[in-house]
């Protein structure tokens, strides 16, 4: 009789259970694996969906350093585009910020989050900790005990994963946040009266560096994914339907918002391959640890994308957490783990403030008065005319040193 193949049963016990297979969860698993700490990653979506999610693409130097150190830097170094600055456009003028000159040599790298996820998945499947796609976390139990667990559904069956620690990298609506009792959890939030219409274009970047444009028509951002693919954004009202924005209208509006006197600059146009409206909000949940459940990335904080901080904050979180767990399993000491929430929140609030500053300085709300517009232009003039103000923006944009 031929042998019947028996599927490998899902794991029932691990040191660290990680909910969420985005960049935060995958990077944490990679860092723990290299430290010899067992973990399991549960991702509710399939691999194809995870590798296609369009997200951030601006990496701080500290993020690049972490990815290189964990073995995920080969393609990043080959394909990532190093940027030495950004250009601010306002009042039909342009001003470039030279990051290395303003920060003592710091830069940023353009490399899409989708590519980081692909790199980390490949490393994980090649010999890292178990990574289960299509594994939907249902609940976290025992958060304040020595034996927390994750209930999840995989292949149509419900399972329980016992853990020493549970890390929620599952976003704002994930189950990990809900494991912190309402009485112990506080969330600070701020909404914005506008969204971004984000598009991908089969067109070379319109500039060698990112362009942030303020205008009385609204904000615009010119970014890129590769030397042949542009990523572009327009401020639009909340609730906008992308179908109401045909390609020509988008290109014309991008050109109008970034117009500068005394130049013949025009955006490089091409077919638009994707359109989506991205709501904007700020959110911080405190604390980031409750018992043996820890939050990281979007599960703990969300920033508007203007400051390019979301992915970088997630990397900082899991870098701090991996170091703390390595101490726990290496020496038994818990001081780094006990300080995890406070350590991360100091950086989070700094990034929230910077993202708020960039957002409110560059966008024009629908009810904005001429007085408020003049305040924005005054602030942009100060950045253009004061090395101190320019350096503060550059230092925050390129990223604070990792804790």
JOHU-V548773 format. One record per residue. OMEGA is omega in degrees with one decimal (NA if undefined). Layout:
OMEGA, OMEGA
//
This chain:
177.2, 179.2, 175.9, 179.8, 177.9, -179.8, 178.4, -179.4, 178.4, -179.4, -179.9, -177.5, 176.3, 177.3, -176.3, 174.2, -176.5, 178.2, 178.7, -178.9, 170.7, -176.2, -179.6, -179.0, -179.1, 179.3, 177.2, 179.0, 179.3, -179.6, 178.9, 178.5, -179.2, 176.8, 178.9, -179.0, -177.8, 177.4, 176.1, 178.3, 176.8, -179.9, -173.6, -176.9, 175.5, -174.8, -178.5, 179.5, -177.2, -176.7, -179.1, -177.7, 179.4, 179.4, -173.3, 179.8, 179.7, -176.4, 172.4, 179.6, 179.1, 176.8, 177.9, -178.6, 179.5, -179.9, 176.7, -175.7, -177.9, 175.9, -177.6, -175.0, -173.0, -178.9, 175.2, 179.7, -178.2, -171.9, -179.8, -178.7, -179.2, -178.7, -179.5, -179.9, 173.2, 176.5, 173.3, 175.3, 179.9, 178.6, 179.8, 175.8, 179.4, 176.5, -179.5, 173.2, -179.5, -174.7, -178.8, -179.2, -176.0, -172.9, -177.2, 171.9, -177.0, -178.5, 170.3, 179.9, 175.0, 179.3, -168.5, 177.5, 178.1, -179.0, 175.9, -180.0, 177.7, -179.2, -177.6, 177.1, 179.9, 177.7, -178.3, -177.4, -179.5, 179.2, 179.9, 179.6, 178.8, 178.0, -176.3, 172.5, -179.0, 179.5, -174.6, 176.9, -178.1, -178.6, 170.7, -179.2, 175.3, -175.9, -176.3, 176.1, 178.4, -177.1, 176.1, -179.3, 176.5, 170.0, -177.8, 179.5, -178.9, -178.4, 175.6, -178.9, 178.9, -177.9, 175.2, 177.8, 176.4, -173.9, 164.7, 179.9, 174.6, 178.1, 179.1, 172.4, -168.9, 172.3, -174.1, -176.6, -178.7, -176.1, -176.6, 177.8, -176.8, 178.4, 175.4, -176.5, -180.0, -177.2, -177.8, -173.9, 175.5, 179.5, 177.1, -174.6, 172.2, 175.9, 179.7, -175.6, 178.7, 177.7, 172.5, 165.0, -178.9, 179.8, 169.1, -177.7, 171.2, -177.9, 177.1, 178.8, -179.2, 178.9, 177.4, -179.6, -178.8, 175.9, 173.8, -172.7, 171.1, 175.2, 177.7, 175.1, -176.5, -176.5, 171.1, 178.0, 175.4, 179.7, -178.0, 172.9, 178.5, 176.3, -179.6, -178.5, 178.9, 173.3, -169.6, -176.5, 173.8, 169.8, 178.2, 177.6, 173.3, -180.0, -179.7, 174.4, -180.0, -179.4, 179.0, -180.0, 175.2, -173.0, -176.4, 179.3, 179.7, -178.6, 179.9, -179.8, 176.1, -179.4, -177.6, -175.9, -178.1, -176.9, 179.3, 177.4, 174.2, 174.9, 178.1, -176.6, 171.8, 179.0, 174.9, -175.1, 177.1, -179.5, 175.5, -174.1, 179.0, 176.9, 177.0, 176.6, -175.2, 175.4, -177.5, 174.8, 174.4, -177.9, 174.1, 175.3, 176.9, -5.4, 177.1, 175.1, 172.1, -176.2, -179.6, 173.0, -178.7, -180.0, 176.9, 177.2, -174.6, 175.3, -177.8, -174.2, 177.2, 177.3, 170.7, -170.3, -174.7, -178.2, 178.4, -174.1, -171.6, -179.3, -177.7, 175.2, 179.0, 178.2, 178.2, 178.6, -172.6, 174.5, 176.5, -177.3, 179.0, 178.4, -179.8, -179.9, 175.5, 176.3, -179.1, -175.6, 179.5, -174.5, -176.0, 179.6, -176.7, -174.5, 178.6, 178.8, 178.5, -178.7, -172.2, -175.5, -178.7, -179.7, -178.2, -175.0, 175.6, 178.8, -178.3, -177.3, 175.2, 179.5, 176.9, -179.7, 179.4, -179.9, 176.5, 179.5, -179.5, -176.9, -175.3, 177.4, -171.3, -178.9, 177.7, 178.9, -176.5, -178.4, -175.3, 179.8, 174.4, 177.6, -179.8, 177.0, 178.5, 175.3, 178.2, -179.2, 176.3, 178.2, 178.8, 174.7, 179.4, 177.7, -179.0, -173.4, -177.4, 178.5, 179.7, -179.3, 178.9, -179.5, 178.4, 177.4, -177.4, -179.5, 178.1, -178.1, -178.0, 171.3, 174.1, 176.6, 178.1, -179.8, NA
//
